[in-house]
Amino acid sequence: MEVRKLQTTAGGTFMVTVPRDWVEKLGLKKGDHLSVEREGNNIILSSSASVSPERRPLEISGFREMKMLDLCVTAAYMVGHDVTEVVSGRKMAPEQKRWTREAVEHLLGLEISEEYSDQMILQNFIDPMKFDAFRMFERFSAASIAVLSDSVKALADADPSLAQDAFERGGDSTKNYRLLYRLALQCSNDKRLRVHMNLPNVTSAVVFLQSVRELGRAAYYSMRIAQHVLELKRRPASALIDAIAEMARMAASMQEQAAAALMGRNVEIASAVIDRLDRVRKLNEGAYLLLFRERDEESSMAISQIVRDIRNIASHASALAEDAALFAFA
């Protein structure tokens, strides 16, 4: 942060100086035009000049496992860096190059643009101005609900192939989540992108980012349910399946309505979603009681995790509804 004194001109208007290094970094020069806008209690100066892409150097010499490299590459991508320079103080090991390629495969729009013995340059080729954040949010939510629905259907029908398909689709949707999170975070820093995405101010961008995170958590648990169905040794009793299916329908409906409340800025719908969480808790207790009566040790752990994950989806849907109420006033 820089502090500058507000001054006046002979004509009675006001002016303020701008730090020289900021001007140089933005590639501005005397005579260039800046946009001046008021946003709440702030005055925003914007430049239309092209800015060098955000770059992130990533030193991996000390990395001994893929998890660390994947986490760092993903984090650099999600916070908005367009170029990530994966470098090593010495020649990169073959496994480090393989890990980098695998990390890139999980991120939409990121490609390896240059490769050398001691570094790999990762370049993001996605133009955020070509996306509709709300449409992406809606489609991501619908895909998540479909994974949940198919996972429970696979449980009821004892269909491992459907469970495997749901699990793989859930894994693929992670790419969409990371891209949506990246776009939402960029909106909080870029006035023009906020306008394009129909986010009126920084507050709305921050609340939208929170909403994306809640939806991402719900999608994760939908995928995990499919995984737990694959772990079952045998089909549970019909009464238990029916209880799980009812609980899943309630959670899916809550998530769908919470997403609709956010996009429609509808506090009434958001409130109704939050009120339904108590019903899910009661269904959760009933499912656990049936599980206890069944006394199937081989399947009890997987079933218990399925019930818990459905409850978590409902909890994140409720949190998403709270975000929707905030969004209505942002």
C-alpha positions in Angstrom: 0.0 0.0 0.0 1.1 3.5 -0.8 -0.2 6.7 0.9 -0.6 9.8 -1.3 -1.8 13.2 -0.3 -4.8 14.6 -2.2 -3.9 17.9 -3.8 -5.8 20.6 -5.7 -5.2 22.3 -9.0 -5.6 26.0 -9.8 -9.0 25.2 -11.4 -10.3 23.6 -8.1 -10.2 19.9 -9.2 -8.4 17.3 -7.2 -5.4 15.2 -8.1 -3.2 12.5 -6.7 0.2 11.0 -7.8 0.7 7.4 -8.6 3.9 5.4 -7.6 6.4 5.3 -10.4 7.2 1.6 -10.2 3.4 0.8 -10.5 3.3 2.8 -13.7 6.3 1.1 -15.1 5.1 -2.4 -14.2 1.8 -1.7 -16.0 3.7 -0.4 -19.1 2.0 3.0 -18.9 3.5 6.3 -20.1 2.6 10.0 -20.0 -0.6 10.7 -21.9 -2.1 7.3 -21.5 -5.7 7.2 -20.3 -7.0 5.7 -17.1 -10.6 5.0 -16.1 -11.7 6.5 -12.8 -14.7 4.9 -11.1 -16.3 5.0 -7.7 -17.0 1.7 -6.0 -18.6 2.1 -2.6 -16.3 4.3 -0.6 -13.4 3.6 -2.9 -12.1 5.3 -6.0 -10.8 2.8 -8.6 -8.2 3.6 -11.2 -8.1 1.1 -14.1 -5.8 0.8 -17.1 -6.6 -0.8 -20.4 -2.9 -1.3 -21.1 -1.8 -4.9 -21.6 -0.1 -6.4 -18.6 2.5 -9.2 -18.6 0.9 -12.6 -17.6 1.1 -13.5 -13.9 4.1 -15.8 -13.4 5.0 -18.2 -10.6 8.5 -19.8 -10.3 8.2 -23.2 -8.6 11.5 -24.7 -7.3 11.1 -28.5 -7.0 14.6 -29.7 -6.3 13.5 -30.9 -2.8 10.3 -32.6 -3.9 10.3 -36.4 -3.4 6.7 -37.2 -4.1 4.1 -36.3 -6.6 1.6 -35.0 -4.0 3.7 -32.0 -3.2 4.3 -31.0 -6.8 0.6 -31.6 -7.8 -0.5 -29.4 -4.8 1.8 -26.5 -5.8 1.0 -26.6 -9.5 -2.7 -26.7 -8.8 -2.5 -23.9 -6.2 -0.6 -21.7 -8.7 -3.3 -22.4 -11.3 -6.2 -21.7 -9.0 -4.9 -18.4 -7.7 -4.7 -17.2 -11.3 -1.1 -17.5 -12.4 -0.9 -17.8 -16.2 2.7 -19.1 -16.4 4.3 -21.5 -13.9 8.0 -22.1 -14.2 8.7 -25.5 -12.8 12.5 -25.4 -12.2 15.2 -27.4 -10.6 18.6 -26.4 -9.4 19.9 -29.4 -11.3 18.6 -31.7 -14.0 15.0 -32.7 -13.4 14.5 -36.3 -12.5 12.4 -38.4 -15.0 9.8 -38.9 -12.3 9.6 -35.2 -11.6 8.8 -34.5 -15.3 6.2 -37.3 -15.2 4.6 -35.9 -12.1 4.4 -32.4 -13.8 2.8 -33.9 -16.9 0.2 -35.7 -14.7 -0.5 -32.6 -12.7 -1.1 -30.6 -15.9 -3.6 -33.2 -17.1 -5.9 -32.4 -14.2 -6.1 -28.6 -15.0 -8.2 -27.2 -17.9 -6.4 -24.9 -20.2 -2.9 -25.5 -18.8 -0.3 -26.9 -21.1 3.4 -27.5 -21.2 4.7 -24.8 -23.6 8.4 -25.3 -23.2 10.6 -28.1 -21.8 14.3 -28.2 -20.9 16.5 -30.5 -18.9 16.1 -28.4 -15.8 12.7 -26.7 -16.2 9.2 -27.0 -17.7 7.1 -23.9 -18.5 3.4 -24.3 -17.9 1.2 -21.9 -19.8 -2.5 -21.2 -19.2 -4.4 -20.6 -22.5 -7.9 -19.9 -21.1 -9.4 -16.5 -21.7 -11.6 -15.8 -18.6 -13.6 -13.2 -20.6 -15.1 -16.1 -22.7 -16.8 -17.8 -19.8 -20.1 -17.3 -18.0 -19.4 -17.9 -14.3 -23.1 -18.4 -13.4 -23.7 -20.9 -16.2 -20.6 -22.8 -15.2 -21.8 -22.8 -11.6 -25.2 -24.2 -12.6 -23.8 -26.9 -14.8 -21.2 -27.9 -12.1 -24.0 -28.3 -9.6 -26.1 -30.3 -12.0 -23.2 -32.7 -12.7 -22.6 -33.1 -9.0 -26.2 -34.0 -8.3 -26.2 -36.5 -11.2 -23.2 -38.2 -9.7 -25.0 -38.4 -6.3 -28.2 -39.8 -8.0 -26.3 -42.4 -10.0 -24.3 -43.5 -6.9 -27.4 -44.2 -4.9 -29.0 -45.9 -7.9 -25.9 -48.1 -8.2 -26.3 -49.0 -4.5 -30.0 -49.9 -4.9 -29.4 -52.0 -8.1 -26.1 -53.5 -6.9 -24.6 -52.1 -10.1 -20.8 -51.6 -9.7 -20.3 -50.5 -13.3 -22.7 -47.5 -12.7 -20.9 -46.7 -9.5 -17.5 -46.8 -11.3 -18.9 -44.5 -14.0 -20.2 -42.1 -11.4 -16.9 -42.1 -9.6 -15.0 -41.3 -12.8 -17.3 -38.5 -13.7 -16.9 -37.1 -10.3 -13.2 -37.1 -10.7 -13.4 -35.4 -14.0 -15.6 -32.7 -12.6 -12.7 -31.7 -10.3 -11.2 -30.0 -13.4 -14.3 -27.8 -13.7 -14.3 -27.0 -10.0 -10.6 -25.8 -10.2 -11.3 -23.6 -13.3 -14.5 -22.1 -11.7 -12.6 -21.4 -8.5 -9.8 -19.7 -10.6 -12.3 -17.5 -12.4 -14.1 -16.6 -9.2 -10.8 -15.6 -7.5 -9.8 -13.6 -10.5 -13.1 -11.7 -10.4 -12.2 -10.4 -6.9 -9.0 -8.8 -8.4 -10.2 -7.7 -11.8 -12.9 -5.0 -12.2 -13.5 -5.7 -15.9 -13.9 -9.4 -15.3 -16.4 -8.7 -12.5 -18.4 -6.6 -14.9 -18.3 -9.4 -17.5 -19.4 -12.0 -15.0 -22.2 -9.8 -13.7 -20.7 -9.4 -10.2 -21.3 -5.8 -9.2 -18.5 -5.4 -6.6 -15.7 -7.1 -4.7 -18.0 -8.2 -2.0 -20.2 -10.2 -4.5 -17.1 -11.7 -6.0 -15.9 -12.9 -2.5 -19.3 -14.4 -1.7 -19.4 -16.1 -5.1 -16.0 -17.6 -4.4 -17.2 -18.9 -1.0 -20.2 -20.5 -2.9 -17.9 -22.2 -5.4 -16.0 -23.7 -2.5 -19.1 -25.0 -0.8 -20.3 -26.5 -4.1 -16.9 -28.1 -4.6 -17.1 -29.8 -1.2 -20.6 -31.2 -2.0 -19.3 -32.5 -5.4 -16.4 -34.2 -3.6 -18.7 -36.1 -1.3 -20.9 -37.2 -4.2 -17.8 -38.7 -5.8 -16.9 -40.4 -2.5 -20.3 -42.0 -2.2 -19.7 -43.8 -5.5 -16.4 -45.0 -4.2 -17.9 -46.4 -1.1 -20.6 -48.2 -3.1 -17.8 -50.0 -5.0 -16.4 -51.1 -1.6 -19.6 -52.9 -0.6 -19.4 -56.7 -0.3 -23.1 -57.2 -0.7 -26.4 -55.3 -1.2 -27.8 -53.8 2.1 -31.4 -54.5 3.2 -34.1 -52.8 1.2 -35.3 -50.7 4.2 -31.8 -49.3 4.6 -31.4 -48.6 0.9 -34.8 -46.8 1.0 -33.7 -44.6 3.9 -30.4 -43.7 2.1 -32.3 -42.9 -1.1 -34.7 -40.6 0.7 -31.9 -38.8 2.4 -30.0 -38.5 -0.9 -33.1 -37.0 -2.6 -33.4 -34.5 0.2 -29.7 -33.5 0.0 -29.8 -33.2 -3.8 -33.0 -31.1 -3.7 -31.3 -28.8 -1.1 -28.3 -28.3 -3.3 -30.3 -27.6 -6.4 -32.5 -25.1 -4.6 -29.5 -23.4 -2.9 -27.8 -23.0 -6.2 -31.0 -21.5 -7.7 -31.3 -19.2 -4.7 -27.8 -17.9 -5.3 -28.3 -17.3 -9.0 -31.7 -15.7 -8.4 -30.6 -13.8 -5.3 -33.7 -15.3 -3.6 -33.5 -15.1 0.2 -36.9 -16.9 0.6 -35.6 -20.0 -1.2 -32.3 -19.9 0.7 -34.2 -19.8 4.0 -36.3 -22.8 3.0 -33.1 -24.8 2.2 -31.6 -24.1 5.6 -34.8 -25.1 7.4 -34.6 -28.6 5.7 -31.3 -29.4 7.3 -33.1 -30.6 10.5 -35.0 -33.1 8.4 -31.8 -34.5 6.9 -30.4 -34.9 10.4 -33.5 -37.0 11.4 -33.1 -39.1 8.3 -29.5 -39.6 9.2 -30.3 -40.9 12.6 -32.9 -43.3 11.2 -30.4 -44.6 8.7 -27.8 -45.3 11.4 -30.4 -47.0 13.5 -31.3 -49.4 10.6 -27.6 -49.9 10.0 -27.1 -50.9 13.6 -29.9 -53.4 13.4 -28.6 -55.0 10.3 -25.3 -55.9 12.0 -23.4 -56.5 8.8 -19.8 -55.9 9.8 -18.4 -56.4 6.3 -20.5 -53.6 4.8 -21.2 -51.4 7.8 -18.2 -49.2 7.4 -18.9 -48.4 3.7 -22.6 -47.8 4.4 -21.8 -45.6 7.4 -19.5 -43.5 5.2 -22.2 -43.2 2.5 -24.7 -41.9 5.1 -22.2 -39.5 6.5 -21.3 -38.2 3.1 -24.9 -37.6 2.2 -25.3 -35.6 5.4 -22.2 -33.6 4.5 -23.7 -32.7 1.1 -26.8 -31.4 2.9 -24.6 -29.4 5.3 -22.7 -27.8 2.4 -26.0 -27.1 0.6 -27.2 -25.3 3.7 -23.9 -23.3 3.8 -24.4 -22.5 0.1 -27.9 -21.2 1.0 -26.4 -18.9 3.6 -24.0 -17.7 0.9 -27.0 -17.1 -1.3 -28.6 -14.8 1.3 -25.3 -12.9 1.6 -25.1 -12.6 -2.2 -28.6 -11.1 -2.3 -27.3 -8.1 -0.3 -23.8 -7.9 -1.7 
